[in-house]
Amino acid sequence: MIDLIDLKENLESYKKGLSAKGCDIDLEDLLNRSTQKNAIQAELDQLKSQKNNLSKEIGALTAKGEDIQELKGKSENLSKKIDSLQSEFDLLKSDLDLIILQIPNLPDKDVPIGQDESDNKEINKKIFTQMKDGLDHVEIGEKLGLLDFDLANKLSGSRFVVLKGKLAELQRALIQFMLDEAKNNGYEEIYVPLIVNSDSLIGTGQLPKFEEDQFKVGEGKYLIPTAEVPLTNLLRDEVVDASELPIKLTAHTPCFRAEAGSYGKDTRGMIRQHQFEKIEIVKFTDPSKSDESLDELLSDASKILDKLELSYRHVVLCTADLGFSAAKTIDIEVWLPSQNCFREISSCSNFRDFQSRRINVRIKDGKKKFYPHTLNGSALAVGRTLLAIIENFYENGVGVHIPKVLKDYLDFDLIEEKK
């Protein structure tokens, strides 16, 4: 959530930054509404003070047995004015809050200005395997007889998958391996609910703007799109001592996304599904260490691909491709032979104090209180890691070899093709 005081002091910077993110909200009108709301609040405070003093005077005169009718009339008139102003204030505040909640975070100054994903900037690349074309994971899955989209469609519809036998075991091994890596990097594992309330999604920025992308399961209840939501909201409305920073949390959860704005995209295979597994890592950090924390988060996620020996690159997202809540995002993209390109497997984002203001978490350092910076990323998206292994470690006529680092988690080193 943006800071209105900062907006007022740096209006032109906000106009430029929000425009680069495609936001066309009238900021001057927003500030005028805020000024109007503050003026009404001041008038309300003054009238309530007058009524309070009048009530004391009425009480004193009543004790003396003196006539209070005139004062009672004044008190009733004040009450009517207060009620009328309060209604005006509440309506204005509600409209203002809704507008503010739909304003995205400002991009950092070093984020590339761009119109679409073609303007994203590659900053690093690490190659382990020969960069060549190959079968996609759907074809390989059919050869293995362990990847079934037809069965999933019968059970649930499109954009779901059924994993069988050794592929299901491989996914479970990946989850445990990723959790172990997160623990080794200092993240505390948390088990969280898969259903959250609307306040939680407002806190991390999915609501109110992106409700159509969520799976709603009841009045004000939603399936989580990512463990970022419950993990970040663990500290909602809390005051945390500065000595506890940085706070590093991780969770494995299924994730659920309606993909309302993605129909027609990646309809084949496991790239874009309604249900998928992720290991999420979340950090709360001191603002002075925010940039350093993003570098560490990126490194923590990338080490997993290093150990799996999967080729990847880092890409800084441009302003047009940057998420609603993010000030800066660096994607990790893994090499997929079937598509002859890199595809996103993790987004490591710094939200600055945007989310912490929305969830109202503050850090206490002596007499001073401040908003921490929040960061998160996938370490990693399990399904996309699984399909990257399937494609990169496939040997035609033989099957899928298991990466060395996973052999301690499994009792096999090859997933054979069907005979």
N, C-alpha and C positions, 0 to 999 in steps of 0.2 A: 504494500500500500504506500502511495506516495505521501510525502510530508508537505502539507499545505504551506507551512512557513518557508520551507526550502523552495517550493514552487513560486511563491511570491517574490522571493529574493533572486531567483534565477530563472525567470519566466522564459527568456529567449532560449536558454539551454534546453529547457523542457520542451519547448515548441520544436526545436530541431531534433532532439532525441526521439520524441514520440512520433514525429512525422516519419522518421527513418524506420520506425516500427509499424507504420501504417495506421497510426491512431490519429483521428481527426476531431477529437473532442475539443470544444471551445473552452480553452483554459481561462480566458478573461471572464467568461460567463460563470465558470466554476468559482473563480475568486470573488466575483461580485455576490454570488449566492452565499459563499462562506462569510463575507463581510456582513451581509444582511442577516444571516443566522446569528452571528456574534452580537449584532446590534439588538436583535430581539432578545437574546439571552441576557444582555446587560439590562434591558428594560424590565424583563421578567424578574431578575434579581432585585432590582430597585423596588418594584411593586410588591414583591413578596416581603421585602424588608419593611416596607410601609405597613403592610397588613399585619405583620408580626408585632410591630410597635403599637399599632392600633388595638390589637388583641390584648396586649399587656395593659394599655390604658383602659380599655373596657373592663378588664378584670379588676383593676384597682378601683374604678368608679363603682362597679357593682358591689364591691366589698364595703364601700362607704354608703351604699344605698342611694346613690345619685342617679339621675336620668341618663340613660345611655342610648336612647332611640336614634338620635342624630348620628352617633358614632357607629351604631349598628348598620345604619343606612350606607354610610361611607364604606364600611367593611364589605357589605354585600356588593356594592359597585366595584370595589377593588377585586373581589373574587370573580366577577363577571369579566373584567378586563384581563385578569390573569388566565382564566379559562380560555378566552378567545385567543390571546397571544400564545398560550401553550399549544393550542391546536395548530396555529400557524407555524410555530417553531417545529413541532413534531413532523408536520408534513414536509417542511423545507429540509429538515435534517434527514428524513427518510430518502428524499429525492437526491440529496447531496451525497449521502452514503452510497447509494446505488451507483451514482456516476463515478465516484472515487474507486469503488471496487472493480469497475470495468476499465480502469486506466492501467495499461501495462507498466512494467518496470522500465526505467531508463536504461538504454544500452551503455556499457562502459565506453570510454572515449577511444579505446584501441580496438573496438569491434569494427570489422570492415563494413562500410556502407554498401548495401547491395539491393538488388530487386528480387532475386530468387536464389535457390541453392547453388546455381552455377557461379555465384559470387562468393561462395565460401572459400576459405583459404587453407590449403594444406600446409602444415608446419613441421610435420615429422612423418617418417615412414620406416617400418621395420619389416624386412623380408626374410622368411624362413623357407618357403617352398617355391618351386618353379611356378612362375605366373603364366599359366596356360589354361585354355578352355577345358571343360570337362562336363560330365553328366550332372544334372541337377539332383538335389536331394530327394525329390519325388521319384525320379526314375531309379535312383539307387535304392530307395526305400522299398520300391516294388521288387527289385532284385533280391533284397533281403527278406521280403515278406513280413516286415515288422512295422511298416508305416502305413496306416490305413485312414484315408480321408473319406472314403465311401461309408465306412462304418460310423465314423464321427458324424457325417452328414445325416445318417439314419437316426442317430441318437439326439443330435442337437441342431443340425443345420450346417450351413457353410461357415468357413473360417474356424473350424475346430479340427483336432487330430486325435487319433488313437495310436499310442505307441505300445508295442508289444515286446515281450521277451527281453532280449539283450539291449534293445534300444531304450526301453523303459529303465533298465538297470543303469545304462550309460547316463541317462538324464539324472537319475538319483545320485550317481557318483559325482557328476558335475556340480550338483547342488551342494553336496557335502564338501567337495574340494574348494568351492568358492567361499563357503562359510568358514572353513579352516583358514583360508588365505586372509579373509577379513579379520578374523580373530588374531592372527599373527601380526596384522598391521594395527592392532590396538582398538578395534571396534567391538563394542559390547553387543552380543546377540540378544535380540528382543523378539518375543512372540507377540503378534498384534492381531486384533480383530480384522476380518476381511470385509466387514460391513461398518461404515462410518456414517456419522450424521452430516448434515449440510454445513454446520459450523466448521467441521474439519476440512471440507473441500473448499470452503471460502478462505480458510486460513492459508492453504497452499496455493490458491489461485485458480483452481478448476471451476469454481462457481463464483459469481453467477454466469460468467460469460460462456462457459463451455458445457452447459448442462446436457446438451444433446449428445455429447460424447460419452456420458456416464450411463451405467446400468443402474436404474432406479429400482429398488426392491421393496419400497414402502414409502409412507409419508415422511419425507425428510431423511430417508435412509438410502445409501448407495453402496454398491460393491466397489472396492478400492481399485483405482486405475493403476496404482503403484504403491509400494510400501512407504514411499516418501510421505504420503498423506498421514497415516497414523503415526509414523516415527516422528515427524516434525511436530505434530500436534500433541505429543506427549508433554511438551513444555508450555502448552497454551495457558495463558494467564498466570504463569509462574514467575517468581523472582529467584534467580539463581546466583549464587556467590561466584565471583570472578575466579576464585581458586579452582573451580570445577571445569573451567575451559581448558582445552577444547573438549567438547562432548562428542564422542564418536559412536554411532549406533549402526547396527546392521540387522536386516531381517530377510528371511526367505518367505515369499508369499506367491500364491497365484495372483495374477493381475487380470482385470477385466475391463475391456474397452469396447464401446459400441462402434467405434470407427465410423461415426456418422459422416465425417467429411472426407472419407477415404474410399468410397465405393468405386470399384474399377481399378484400384491400385493394388498390386501384388496379390492378386486373387489366387494365384497358384502356390501351393505349398505352405510353409510355416513362417514366411516372412512377416505377414500381418494377420494376426488372429484375434478373436474375441477373448480368448483365455490363453494365458501364457505364464511361465514361471520367471521370476527375477530374484536376484540377490541385490538388495538396495543398500547403499552406504550413505549415511547422512551425517553432517557435521554442523555443530554450532561453535563459532569461533569469535575471537576478539577481532573487531574491524581492522586493527592494525596488522593482523596476520592473515587477512582474507585472501590476498593474491597467492601467498605462500600455500595456504590451505587448498586452493584449487589445484595447484601444481601437484601437491601430495595426493589429492583425490584421484587425479588423472593417472599418476604413477601407480597407485594402489590397484586401479582397475586394469591398467596395461600389463602389470606383472603377471596377471592370470594368462593373458595371451602369450606372453613370453614363455611361460612354463608349458603351455599347451603347444608351443611352436606353430602358432597360426600367424600368418602375415597380416599386418594392420597398418593403419595410418591415423594421424591426428588431424582434425580439421576444425578450424575456428569458424563458427557459424556467423554469417553476415546478419545485418540488422533485420532483413526481411524474413530470414529463416529462424530467427531467435524466438524462443518460447515466450509466452506472456509474462511469466514471473521472473525470467532470467535476465541478469545484467550482462552475463557472458557465458557462453557455452562452447566447450570443446568436445566434439564428437570423436569417439573411437570407432573406426570403420574396419571391419574384417574382410579379408579377401574371399570372394566366392567365385570359384572357377567357372561355374555354369553361367554366371552373368558377366564374367570377364571384367569385374569391377569390385570396388570396395563398397560394403553396405554397413550402415550404422549398427553397432552392437552395444553401445553405451553413449549416453549424453552426460557429461560432467559439467555441472552448472553452478555458478555463483549467483546467489539471489541478493547479495548485500543485505540490507535491513528490510527488504520488501516484504518477505514472509514474516519476519519476527514482529513487524508492526501489525500485520494482520492477525497474528495469533497472540499478540500482546505479551511476549516473553521479554523480560528485561534482566540485565546483569547488574548485580550490586557490587561495586568496588569502593569500599569505605562508605562515604556519604554520597558518592556519585552513582547514578543509574544510567544505563545505556542499552540500546538494542544490539544484540549480537548479530553477526552475519550467519546466514544459513547456506549450506552447500549440499548437493547430493549428486549421485550418479549410480548407474547400474554396474555391478561388479560380479557378474555380468547378466545380460539377458540370456537366460538358460537355453531357450529354444533356438535362438539364432547362433549361439555357440555350438549347440548340438548339430545343427545343419551345416555349420562351417566345418566341423570335424568330419561329418559324413562325406562332404564334397572334397575336402582337402586330403583326407586319409584313405580315400577309396582306391582300391586296386581292382581293375577290371577282371572279372572271372574269379576273383578271390573273395573280396569283401572289404569291410572297413577295419583298418588297423586302429588300435587304441593308442592314444598318445602316451608316451612313457610315464608322465607324471600321474596319470590316472590308474596305472596298473596296480598300485597299492590299494585302490578302492574297489577293484573288480577281480574276479577269479578267472577272467579270460582276457586275451590280448587281441582277439580278432572276432568280428561279427561276420560270419560267413554268408555268402550268397546261398539262396535256396538251390538245392540240387535237383 
